[in-house]
Every structure is written in C-alpha cells, then in structure tokens.
Amino acid sequence: MSAQRTDRLRVLVADDEPSIRFVLRETLEEEGCEVDDVEDGETALARLAEGGYQVAFLDIRMPGLTGLELLDRIRTMGSDVAVVIITAQNTFENAVEAMKRGALDYLVKPFGMSEVKALVSKARRAQELKREVRELRREIGRRTTPGDRLIGKSPEMLETFKIIGRVAGRDISVLVTGESGTGKELVARAIHAASARADGPFVAVNTAAIPHDLLESELFGHERGAFTGAVEARMGRFREASGGTLFLDEIGDMPVDLQAKLLRVLQNNEVTPVGGRQAEHVDLRIVAATHRDLDRGVEAGTFREDLLYRLRVVPLHLPALRKRSDDIRILAEHFMDRYSEELVNAPRFLSDGAIECLCQHDWPGNVRELENSIKRALVLSTAEVLVPEDFSFLDGKSVRRAGEDDLPALIRDAVNAALGDAEEDIYRKVLERVERPLLETVLERTEGNQIRAAAMLGINRNTLRKKITELGIELPK
C-alpha cells in the first residue's frame, strides 16, 4: 500500500473550509503523508516557521495572510517547502502569479483526488531532485574549483584546514581574522561548502565598502517609501542569505549603532526591515572577518564586547604569507597554472630563480599581491619560462633577506638579548639595537652624506651627528 512508503512527506494544509481540509487530509494520508491542517494564514505562517514540512497546500483566499502572501513569506524565510496554491477561480492571472512567485503548482476547486495524488508524486520528485542537487553541491564544495580553494601545505595552513573541517558541520558562528589579502573570504566559502547549508545561498557583504547611511538598508532591507529614494522594497542581505551563510567581511569597520541592531538579529534570528513593523524569521549561519584587533576595539569603545562574543564562538586566524613561506612556491605555481591559458593562451612556467626571487619578497599584500604579481609577469613576459627579471618590479619593495624576520620578531630578539645582559635600562638598549642598523642603512644609501641622511630620517643634522658619535658608527667611504 502507498501508506507504507518510507519516504513520508510532512504536509501542511491551510484552508478556511473544513470540508477541503478533511478531503485533503484523507487523500494525503492514504498517500503515506503526515498531515497537519490549519484554518488561517497567520497560524500557517507560525507552523511553517517551525520548519519540518516538505509540502504546503495553501488557499489563495483565507483569513489573515493569503496563500500568495504566505508564499512570499516562505521564500523570504529561505524555506524550500514545495507550495501548492488552492484557488476557487481558475484564472490566467492566478495561475501566472502563483507560478511566478515560486509555487510547485496550483489546484482548482472543486478538485479530484487524482489531481491531489498527482501533486504528491510531483512533490516527491521535487524533493528527490533537491536532495540530488544538495549532494551535487556538497560534492562540488569538496572539489572546489582551483581558483576558489585554499592552497597551502605549511603547518599553519594545515592547522587552518583542520579547524575548517571541525567547525563546518556545526552551525555556529566563526570569526576569521588576518591581514588583508590572506584569503578570509575563501575560508568562509570553504566552511559554507562543507556544511549542511551548502545547497543554500552564500551571501558576502563588505561592511567597510558600503556607506554608513546605506549599510542598514543593505543588511536588513527596507520597505517601499521608508526613506527618500526607497521607490521599491528591498529584501536585504540577511533575508537573501536565509537557509545559507552570510559572510560579513571587515566587521571591525561596522558603525557602533549598527552593531547593536546586528546583535539583536543574531540573538533573535529575526530581521525588521527599515520602515517595517513586523520582524521576519531568518535561518542562517554567520561567518565574520576582519583585519582589525577587535579586543582593542572593545577597549577603545569602537566595538561592542557582547557582539564580539556572539561572533567569535570559534576564532580562526589566517597567517600572513610571510609567516608561511613554505606556501609561496605552491601558490605561485597554482596561479601560473590558473592564469596561463586565460591571459596568454599558452602554458607558462617559473624558473627556480624566479621562485627564489618570489620567496625573498615579504608580500605585504599577502596572497592577493602574489596572485596579481603572477598576472603582471605573465602579461608582460613573452618567454615560456619566467625568470627573476620578469619580477624586477618587486626589487626594493619589502624584500626579505635570508635569515631576516619581521620587525616585531627583531624587536623581541633585541629585548631578549637586552634581558640577557641585565634586567634594567631595556628601553635604551633596545633602541640602540634598532637605531644602529637604521642609521647605517640610511647613511649607506646616501653614501655618507649626512645632510641627505638627516632629511630622509626627518631629524636635525646635529642630532644625526650626535647619534653617529654615541653609537660609534663608521661613515661609508
């Protein structure tokens, strides 16, 4: 019997006519469905907001919200429930409007049981297709395209991959930190692609790129006429992302007043559009990112502490490229493979010398700078194999010499060395260690010309002369 089917559909019937609800319940239960029925639109919306339904039969006219209005609300919530509109008038307008708004089909009163059974079969096929699409998208997520996946084999990146794997399947907020250009959005996309929300939308918003007076409307949407220029309603990114993932990039630049509204949305899972009175439920995951130190922002009063705790359920820090130099070669070769055909219609390769040149650069712009450098070299070079000269535009720009680390590490070394001598007068001793190489380098560049050196340093010539004497610096010949 059909009632013994294992693929039971949970169905909601919303109609103000008891006879219609009775007939539909009887027929649907014969087809093996689990059925709930309600008599008005408001109750139907509350039931649908709870989730768990695969199909909804909605009367086009009933107390409260109409079937078409419910259909709009369902799509706004991000629900993928299949909707069948029930109508007493088989008009062209009703049919077009129902299908245009995303209905699975429509049912005209009075209807036969064969029509209902046919719609149940259609709904089952639609659910099977959705499952197939969901699996395909997850598979695509596992095999992300070369241009969109995180690349790296360094210990730092392997640890990043592990964290992504642990958090992806858990529907919690993640805060990604790191310098600009390290690939924070790629992390967010990887989390989304490996999650149960992979079949839902991924919506990215750069909060720093949107003017303050437009950001609230961009995020939460607005009603028509809510403000000057609001000639039509806007859904907003939160409602667009319902059912999927919302990526809030550069969250550290969000104005404090909007942070309070964002916090309320995260606490209640409800969004009220600008100019609107009724809050709407949203079901999404938040991944936020910033290059700023949000703890310092809390201390300075520019970032809400309660919002930080809400966003940073799991912190994930992306290391700068200079911190994972083991990845420079693999990234450079990846970008060569990706852009050779696109930019020069032929395969191109990197010589060992070119890779060594790239490994000596400090990459203040991180992976994004490396990617753009590879593009530039490909376009400007005519050779099949790129050599160090093809990257001459990097000369003198943040080049890292062998054995040299970043400035904070140098300062730490200087402090540790000073502490090894005696735990006093640390400030002077560290300054001496920093001042000497600074002055020697500038004097070397000016070939001993103290007037030019003082101008470059932004200090008085007499001060420079005094420092040279105090530090015992030998002037270049």
C-alpha positions in Angstrom: 0.0 0.0 0.0 1.1 3.6 -0.6 0.7 4.3 3.1 3.6 2.0 3.8 6.1 4.1 1.9 9.3 5.1 3.8 9.7 8.5 2.1 6.9 10.1 4.2 6.2 13.7 3.3 5.1 16.1 6.1 2.4 18.3 4.7 0.6 21.4 5.9 -2.9 22.2 4.7 -4.2 25.8 5.2 -7.8 26.4 4.1 -10.7 28.1 5.9 -13.2 25.4 4.6 -13.3 22.4 6.9 -14.5 20.1 4.1 -11.5 21.0 2.0 -9.2 20.3 4.9 -10.9 17.0 5.6 -10.8 15.7 2.0 -7.1 16.7 1.6 -6.1 15.1 4.9 -7.9 11.8 3.9 -6.3 11.7 0.5 -2.8 12.7 1.6 -2.7 10.2 4.5 -3.7 7.5 2.0 -0.6 8.5 0.0 1.5 8.0 3.1 1.9 11.6 4.2 1.9 13.1 7.7 -0.7 15.9 7.6 -1.4 18.9 9.8 -4.2 21.4 8.9 -5.0 25.0 9.9 -7.7 27.4 9.0 -6.0 30.8 8.6 -2.8 32.3 7.2 -1.3 33.5 10.5 -1.4 30.0 12.0 0.0 28.6 8.8 3.0 31.0 8.9 3.7 30.1 12.5 3.7 26.4 11.7 5.9 26.8 8.6 8.4 29.0 10.6 8.9 26.0 12.9 10.2 24.0 9.9 9.9 20.3 9.1 7.3 20.5 6.3 8.1 19.4 2.7 4.8 20.4 1.1 2.2 23.0 1.9 -1.3 23.3 0.3 -2.3 27.0 0.8 -5.7 28.5 0.0 -5.4 31.6 -2.1 -8.1 33.4 0.0 -8.4 32.8 3.7 -8.4 34.8 6.9 -5.2 36.6 7.7 -2.5 36.1 5.2 -3.5 34.9 1.7 -1.8 31.9 0.1 0.3 34.2 -2.2 1.4 36.3 0.7 2.3 33.2 2.6 4.3 32.0 -0.4 6.3 35.3 -0.4 7.0 34.9 3.3 8.1 31.3 2.9 10.6 32.3 0.2 11.8 35.2 2.4 12.5 32.7 5.2 14.7 30.7 2.9 12.4 27.6 3.2 12.4 25.1 0.4 9.0 23.7 1.2 7.0 22.9 -2.0 3.9 25.1 -2.2 0.6 24.2 -3.9 -1.8 27.1 -4.2 -5.5 26.2 -3.9 -7.9 28.5 -5.8 -11.6 28.6 -6.5 -11.0 30.6 -9.7 -9.1 29.0 -12.5 -8.0 32.3 -14.0 -4.9 33.1 -16.1 -3.8 35.8 -13.5 -4.0 33.4 -10.6 -2.0 30.7 -12.4 0.7 33.1 -13.6 1.0 34.8 -10.2 1.3 31.5 -8.3 4.0 30.1 -10.6 5.8 33.4 -10.8 6.2 33.5 -7.0 7.6 30.0 -6.9 4.7 27.7 -6.4 5.2 24.0 -7.3 1.7 24.0 -8.9 -1.9 25.1 -8.2 -5.1 23.2 -7.5 -8.5 24.4 -8.7 -11.7 23.9 -6.6 -13.5 21.6 -6.9 -10.7 19.1 -7.5 -10.5 15.4 -7.8 -8.4 13.0 -5.7 -6.4 12.0 -8.7 -5.2 15.6 -9.0 -4.1 15.6 -5.4 -2.3 12.3 -5.8 -0.5 13.6 -8.9 0.7 16.6 -7.0 2.0 14.4 -4.2 4.0 12.4 -6.7 5.3 15.7 -8.2 6.3 16.9 -4.8 8.2 13.7 -4.1 10.1 14.0 -7.3 10.9 17.7 -6.5 12.2 16.6 -3.1 14.3 13.9 -4.7 15.7 16.4 -7.2 16.5 18.8 -4.3 18.4 16.0 -2.5 20.3 15.3 -5.6 21.2 18.9 -6.1 22.2 19.2 -2.4 24.6 16.2 -2.8 26.0 17.6 -6.0 26.6 21.0 -4.4 28.3 19.3 -1.5 30.5 17.3 -3.9 31.3 20.5 -5.7 32.2 22.0 -2.4 34.6 19.1 -1.7 36.1 19.6 -5.1 36.2 23.4 -5.2 37.5 24.9 -8.4 41.2 25.7 -8.4 40.5 29.4 -8.4 38.3 29.3 -5.3 40.1 26.9 -3.0 42.6 27.5 -0.2 46.1 26.5 -1.1 48.9 25.6 1.2 51.0 22.8 2.8 52.6 24.7 5.6 51.9 23.7 9.2 50.0 26.9 9.6 47.6 26.2 6.7 47.2 22.5 7.7 46.0 23.7 11.1 43.6 26.1 9.3 42.2 23.2 7.2 41.7 21.1 10.4 39.7 23.9 12.1 37.5 24.4 9.0 36.8 20.6 9.0 35.8 20.7 12.6 33.5 23.7 12.5 31.9 23.3 9.1 29.4 20.7 10.2 28.4 22.6 13.3 26.0 25.5 12.8 28.0 28.1 14.9 29.5 31.5 14.2 33.1 31.8 13.1 35.3 34.9 13.3 38.1 34.8 10.7 41.0 37.2 11.4 44.1 38.1 9.4 45.7 40.7 7.3 44.1 41.9 4.1 44.7 39.6 1.2 45.2 36.4 3.2 42.0 34.7 1.9 39.4 35.3 4.6 36.5 35.0 2.2 37.9 31.7 0.8 37.8 30.4 4.4 34.1 31.5 4.7 33.3 29.8 1.3 35.1 26.6 2.3 33.1 26.5 5.6 29.9 27.0 3.7 30.7 24.4 1.0 31.5 21.7 3.6 28.4 22.5 5.7 24.8 21.2 5.7 23.9 24.6 4.3 25.9 24.0 1.1 22.7 23.9 -1.0 21.7 27.3 0.3 22.9 30.7 -0.7 26.3 32.2 0.2 26.0 36.0 0.5 29.0 38.1 1.1 28.9 41.7 2.3 31.9 44.0 2.8 30.7 46.3 5.5 33.6 48.7 5.0 32.7 49.3 1.4 29.1 50.4 1.9 28.4 54.0 3.1 27.1 54.2 6.7 23.7 55.6 5.7 23.1 52.7 3.3 24.5 49.8 5.3 21.4 49.3 7.5 19.2 49.0 4.4 21.8 46.8 2.6 21.8 44.3 5.5 18.3 44.4 6.8 16.3 45.6 3.8 13.7 48.3 3.7 10.0 48.9 2.9 8.9 51.0 0.0 8.8 54.7 1.0 10.9 54.0 4.1 13.2 56.9 3.2 13.8 59.3 0.3 14.8 57.2 -2.8 13.2 54.0 -1.5 11.0 53.6 -4.6 10.6 49.9 -4.0 11.1 47.4 -1.2 14.4 45.7 -0.7 14.9 42.2 0.8 18.3 42.9 2.4 21.3 40.5 2.7 20.1 38.8 5.8 16.9 37.6 4.2 18.7 36.8 1.0 21.1 34.5 2.9 18.3 32.7 4.8 18.9 29.0 4.5 22.6 29.5 3.9 25.6 31.5 5.0 26.1 35.3 5.4 29.7 36.4 5.3 30.2 39.8 7.0 33.6 41.0 5.8 35.5 43.8 7.6 33.1 43.6 10.5 35.5 45.7 12.6 34.6 48.7 10.5 30.9 48.5 11.2 29.5 51.6 13.0 28.6 51.1 16.7 24.9 51.9 16.3 24.5 49.2 13.6 26.4 46.8 15.8 23.6 47.0 18.3 21.0 46.1 15.6 23.2 43.3 14.3 23.4 41.9 17.8 19.6 41.9 18.1 19.3 40.0 14.9 21.8 37.4 16.0 20.1 36.9 19.3 16.5 36.6 18.0 17.1 35.3 14.4 14.6 38.0 13.3 15.1 40.9 10.9 13.0 44.0 10.8 13.4 46.0 7.5 13.9 49.8 7.7 10.4 51.3 7.8 8.9 48.0 8.6 6.9 47.0 11.7 6.9 43.2 11.5 10.0 41.2 12.2 10.7 38.2 9.9 12.5 35.0 10.9 15.8 34.2 9.2 17.7 31.0 9.4 21.4 31.4 8.5 24.9 31.0 9.7 27.2 33.9 10.3 30.9 33.9 9.3 32.5 37.3 10.0 36.0 38.5 9.2 38.3 41.4 10.0 41.9 42.6 9.8 41.5 44.6 12.9 42.2 43.7 16.5 38.6 43.6 17.9 39.8 43.2 21.5 41.5 46.5 21.2 38.3 47.9 19.5 36.4 46.8 22.6 38.9 48.6 24.9 38.6 51.7 22.7 34.8 51.6 22.6 34.6 51.1 18.8 33.3 47.6 19.0 30.7 46.0 21.3 32.0 43.3 23.6 28.8 41.4 23.6 28.8 41.3 19.8 32.4 40.1 19.7 31.4 37.1 22.0 28.5 36.4 19.8 30.6 36.4 16.6 33.7 34.7 18.0 32.2 31.4 19.0 35.1 29.8 17.1 38.1 32.1 16.2 40.2 31.2 13.2 43.3 33.2 12.4 44.8 33.2 8.9 48.6 33.7 8.9 50.2 36.3 6.7 52.1 34.9 3.7 55.4 35.9 5.1 54.7 33.7 8.1 54.2 30.6 5.8 56.9 31.0 3.2 56.7 27.2 2.5 53.5 28.0 0.6 54.9 30.6 -1.8 56.1 28.1 -4.3 52.9 26.1 -4.4 50.8 29.3 -4.6 52.9 30.7 -7.4 52.7 27.5 -9.4 49.0 27.4 -8.8 48.4 30.9 -10.1 50.7 30.2 -13.1 48.5 27.1 -14.0 45.3 29.1 -13.4 46.1 32.2 -15.5 48.5 31.0 -18.2 45.7 29.9 -20.6 43.5 32.8 -19.6 46.0 35.6 -20.2 48.5 34.3 -22.8 46.7 31.2 -24.3 49.7 29.0 -23.7 51.3 27.2 -20.8 54.0 29.2 -18.9 56.4 28.0 -16.2 58.5 29.5 -13.4 62.3 29.0 -13.3 64.0 28.1 -10.0 65.5 31.6 -9.9 62.0 33.2 -10.3 60.7 31.1 -7.4 63.7 32.1 -5.3 63.0 35.7 -6.1 59.4 35.3 -5.1 60.4 33.6 -1.8 62.7 36.5 -0.9 59.8 39.0 -1.2 58.0 40.0 2.0 54.5 40.1 0.4 52.9 42.9 2.5 49.7 42.4 0.3 49.8 38.6 1.1 48.3 36.1 -1.3 46.4 38.7 -3.3 49.7 40.6 -4.0 51.3 37.3 -5.2 48.4 36.5 -7.4 48.5 39.9 -9.1 52.3 39.8 -9.4 52.0 36.5 -11.3 49.3 38.0 -13.6 51.5 41.1 -14.3 54.6 38.9 -15.1 52.5 36.7 -17.4 51.2 39.6 -19.4 54.5 41.5 -19.7 56.7 38.5 -20.5 57.0 36.8 -23.9 59.1 33.9 -22.7 57.8 30.4 -22.0 59.7 30.3 -18.7 59.6 33.2 -16.4 62.9 34.3 -14.8 63.8 36.7 -12.0 64.0 39.6 -14.4 60.3 39.2 -15.0 59.7 40.1 -11.4 62.0 43.0 -11.3 59.1 45.3 -10.3 59.4 43.7 -6.9 63.0 44.9 -6.4 63.4 47.2 -3.4 59.8 46.6 -2.3 59.7 44.7 1.0 62.3 42.2 0.1 63.1 39.7 2.8 66.8 38.8 3.0 67.9 35.3 4.0 67.7 34.9 7.8 65.8 38.2 8.3 62.4 38.1 10.0 59.7 40.7 10.5 60.2 43.8 12.7 58.2 42.6 15.7 60.4 39.5 15.8 63.6 41.6 15.6 62.4 43.7 18.5 61.6 40.6 20.5 65.1 39.3 19.8 66.5 42.7 20.9 64.5 42.6 24.1 65.6 39.1 24.9 69.2 40.0 24.2 69.0 43.0 26.5 67.4 41.0 29.2 70.3 38.6 29.0 72.6 41.4 29.9 70.7 42.8 32.8 67.0 43.4 33.6 67.3 47.2 33.6 67.6 50.1 31.1 65.8 47.9 28.5 64.3 50.8 26.6 67.7 52.4 25.8 69.4 49.1 25.0 66.6 48.1 22.5 66.6 51.5 20.9 70.4 51.2 20.4 69.9 47.9 18.6 67.3 49.3 16.3 68.9 52.7 15.8 72.3 51.4 14.7 71.1 49.4 11.6 68.6 52.1 10.8 71.3 54.9 10.7 73.9 52.6 9.0 71.4 51.7 6.2 70.4 55.3 5.5 74.0 56.5 5.6 74.9 53.8 3.2 72.1 54.8 0.8 73.3 58.5 0.9 77.0 57.4 0.6 77.8 59.2 3.9 76.1 62.5 3.0 74.8 63.5 6.5 72.6 66.3 5.2 70.6 64.0 2.9 70.6 61.3 5.6 69.1 63.7 8.2 66.5 64.8 5.7 65.5 61.2 4.9 65.3 60.4 8.6 63.3 63.5 9.4 65.8 64.6 12.2 68.1 67.5 12.7 71.7 67.2 11.2 73.2 67.9 14.6 71.1 65.1 16.2 72.3 62.7 13.5 75.9 63.7 14.1 75.5 63.1 17.9 73.9 59.7 17.3 76.8 58.7 15.0 79.3 59.6 17.7 77.3 57.9 20.5 76.9 54.7 18.6 80.4 54.7 17.1 79.1 54.4 13.6 81.7 54.4 10.9 80.8 56.5 7.9 81.0 54.9 4.5 83.9 55.9 2.4 
